[in-house]
Amino acid sequence: MELTVIDLIKQTGFMARLVLLILFFFSVFSWAIIFYKWKAFKNMKKENEKFFEAFIESNGAKELFSLAKRFELSPLASIYRGVFSEVYGKNSSNLDAIVKKFSSNEISRVEGYLGFLATTGSTTPFIGLFGTVWGIMDAFRNIGVKGSASIATVAPGIAEALITTAAGLFAAIPAVIAYNHFTSRANKIIEEVEDFSETLIKYTWQD
């Protein structure tokens, strides 16, 4: 009878199942982050473009502040709203620090959760490798106990080794690809944030 992957998992020992459970959680959270960041970056890009058009065409700081409220996902609009709230109608002497504070907050938001993808991509292959080593150890242990190196003796341990190896790669590969892709997109948005911050420092905060 041909064994499926599910059948092989059912035959694994406690340690292999623990490794698979850890890899499963890494994989689930990674995919959740991938879908979240894909949607977030898409909306950030779209709203940044619309807000910057409004910024160019605005007739005053207060009018632009009202428009900025419509772009809740735009880092540029968020920076503008924060800086406006602190400097409008005031003689602020630390405009640079205020702009830097809000731009840093937005950069952190843009980069949010990317660290988990990097961690998943770098650690899950080693977690899978741990399961591989453990499975091979089980195979040798069975040989010692039964005094035979037949397929029936070593198969369970080798199956554990292969399954955990595959699971580690399954968790790592999408995370690495997504991390590289999202890092590139994040860097573009961060460049926009930095350029816009320089513009705000020179901006006339009066109508």
Long-range contacts (C-beta under 8 A, 24 or more apart in sequence): 5-163, 8-159, 8-163, 9-163, 11-156, 11-159, 12-156, 12-159, 12-160, 12-163, 13-138, 13-156, 13-160, 15-131, 15-134, 16-131, 16-134, 16-135, 16-160, 16-163, 16-164, 19-127, 19-128, 19-130, 19-131, 19-134, 19-164, 19-167, 20-131, 20-163, 20-164, 20-167, 22-127, 23-124, 23-127, 23-128, 23-164, 23-167, 23-168, 23-170, 23-171, 24-167, 26-120, 26-123, 26-124, 26-127, 26-171, 26-175, 27-120, 27-124, 27-167, 27-170, 27-171, 27-174, 29-116, 29-120, 30-116, 30-117, 30-120, 30-171, 30-174, 30-175, 30-178, 31-174, 33-113, 33-116, 33-117, 33-178, 34-117, 34-174, 34-175, 34-178, 36-113, 37-113, 37-114, 37-178, 37-182, 38-182, 40-73, 41-182, 41-185, 41-186, 41-189, 43-73, 44-73, 44-74, 44-75, 44-110, 44-189, 45-185, 45-189, 47-71, 47-72, 47-73, 47-74, 47-77, 48-74, 48-75, 48-76, 48-77, 48-189, 48-192, 50-74, 51-76, 51-77, 51-80, 52-76, 52-196, 55-80, 59-207, 60-206, 60-207, 61-88, 61-203, 61-204, 61-205, 61-206, 61-207, 62-88, 62-207, 63-207, 75-106, 75-107, 75-109, 75-110, 75-189, 75-192, 75-193, 76-192, 76-193, 76-196, 78-102, 78-105, 78-106, 79-103, 79-106, 79-193, 79-196, 79-197, 79-200, 80-200, 83-200, 83-205, 84-205, 87-205, 88-205, 88-206, 89-206, 95-201, 96-201, 99-197, 99-200, 99-201, 100-197, 103-193, 103-194, 103-196, 103-197, 106-193, 107-190, 107-193, 110-186, 110-189, 110-190, 110-193, 111-186, 111-190, 114-179, 114-182, 114-183, 114-186, 117-175, 117-176, 117-178, 117-179, 117-182, 118-175, 118-179, 120-171, 120-172, 120-175, 121-172, 121-173, 121-175, 121-176, 121-179, 122-172, 124-168, 124-169, 124-171, 124-172, 124-175, 125-168, 125-169, 125-172, 126-168, 127-164, 127-168, 128-164, 128-165, 128-166, 128-167, 128-168, 128-169, 128-171, 128-172, 129-164, 129-165, 129-168, 130-164, 131-160, 131-161, 131-163, 131-164, 131-165, 131-167, 131-168, 132-161, 132-162, 132-164, 132-165, 133-161, 134-160, 134-161, 134-164, 135-159, 135-160, 135-161, 135-162, 135-163, 135-164, 136-161
